[in-house]
Amino acid sequence: MKQKINLRLGLIALVALILTTVGVTKVYYDLFRQQVGRDLRLTAHLLGRSGEFTRGNAPKLQDPEVRITWVDTDGTVLYDDEADAGALPNHADRPEIRQAMDTGEGEIVRTSDTFNMNTFYYALRLDDGTVLRLAVDARSISSVFLAAVPVLLIIARSEERRVGKECRSRWSPYH
């Protein structure tokens, strides 16, 4: 009887802990995604106004955290800080580039299941019709949750011990 009660209480605590962790991870990851989007947008606008991306100018920017790509009106890559622009395929079919050409800005998040990473893209149409695209990699929500699992297990085990000890002391015939 006591073991069944202890088991049920431990199971309830474990389910509550898992649901809380999932909920908190989701809320914070959504806030993180919004912040990444704002940061990319701000950086793109600042770079767009810098004068670095004008025809006849060869940008010399490099940032280890952010990938910078400059795309011509026909989708030809004019500059990329991580690869040879001439070797890259036409980008006119990329959703964020199309959206920026149509509306002035575009954004998308692509998920790599292989690396369990998300790549956040923000594209901005410049005054001359070219598009400046920034990209940054970040962990996916599943990898963030998986990183929390060891902590979750430690908390669950410690809670299970605490509840078990409390139950044993309350229902002990010597209490």
Beta strands, then each sheet from edge to edge (+ up, - down):
strand 1: 67-71
strand 2: 77-80
strand 3: 105-112
strand 4: 117-125
strand 5: 131-139
sheet 1: 2+ 1- 5+ 4- 3+
end
